[in-house]
Amino acid sequence: MPSLSFTSNLTRHVDCPDAEFDASSVAQLFDLYFTRWPGVRNYVLDDQGAVRNHVIVVVDGHGLNDRRHLRDSLSSDSEVFVFQALSGG
């Protein structure tokens, strides 16, 4: 099953444990995850359901292609990582 993991700096703000779900797309994986942990959704997605500007999603070592509709496909052994992008100096 595809796995979903979050960077540790995000876990300081909201409980977002690593999890695995039977999903064929990033959208489906997020839907299943946010059903179980709804408080995480607003940290990752905006009110239109797109990935927030300050969030990076990596699927199997590559940046997410479809940040708006999350249509990137997943295989049974896919690894999805969510990072909070930091800025400043």
C-alpha positions in Angstrom: 0.0 0.0 0.0 1.2 3.5 -0.7 2.6 5.3 2.4 2.2 8.9 3.4 4.7 10.7 5.7 5.1 14.2 7.0 8.1 16.2 7.9 8.8 16.7 11.6 8.4 20.5 11.5 4.7 19.9 10.5 4.2 17.4 13.3 4.9 20.2 15.8 1.7 22.0 14.7 -0.7 19.1 14.2 -0.8 15.3 14.9 0.0 13.7 11.5 1.3 10.2 11.9 2.7 8.2 9.0 0.1 6.0 7.4 -0.6 3.6 4.6 -3.8 3.4 2.6 -4.9 1.5 -0.5 -5.0 4.4 -3.0 -4.3 4.7 -6.7 -3.8 8.5 -6.8 -2.5 11.3 -4.5 -6.1 12.7 -4.3 -7.4 9.4 -3.1 -4.6 8.9 -0.6 -5.2 12.4 0.8 -8.9 11.9 1.0 -8.5 8.7 3.0 -5.9 10.3 5.3 -7.9 13.4 6.0 -10.9 11.4 6.8 -9.0 9.8 9.6 -7.0 12.9 10.6 -9.1 15.9 9.4 -7.0 18.5 11.3 -4.1 18.0 8.9 -6.1 18.9 5.7 -5.8 22.7 6.2 -2.1 22.5 6.7 -1.6 20.7 3.4 -4.5 21.9 1.1 -6.0 25.3 0.5 -9.8 25.9 0.5 -10.0 24.8 -3.2 -8.3 21.5 -2.5 -5.0 22.4 -4.1 -1.6 21.9 -2.3 -0.7 25.1 -0.4 2.1 27.2 -1.8 4.3 26.6 1.3 3.9 22.8 1.0 6.0 20.4 -1.1 4.7 17.0 -1.9 7.1 14.4 -3.2 5.9 11.1 -4.8 8.5 8.4 -5.2 11.3 10.9 -5.1 9.8 13.3 -7.6 7.8 16.6 -7.1 4.1 16.4 -7.4 3.0 17.1 -11.0 -0.6 18.0 -10.4 -0.7 20.3 -7.4 -4.3 21.5 -8.2 -6.2 18.2 -8.7 -3.7 15.7 -7.2 -4.1 13.3 -10.1 -0.6 11.8 -9.9 -0.9 8.1 -9.8 0.4 5.8 -7.2 1.6 2.2 -7.3 1.2 -0.3 -4.5 4.7 0.6 -3.1 4.6 4.4 -3.6 6.0 6.7 -1.0 4.5 10.1 -0.6 6.2 12.7 1.6 4.8 16.1 2.6 7.2 18.9 3.5 6.6 22.4 4.8 8.6 24.7 2.6 10.5 27.3 4.6 11.5 30.7 3.5 13.4 33.6 4.9 17.0 34.2 5.8 
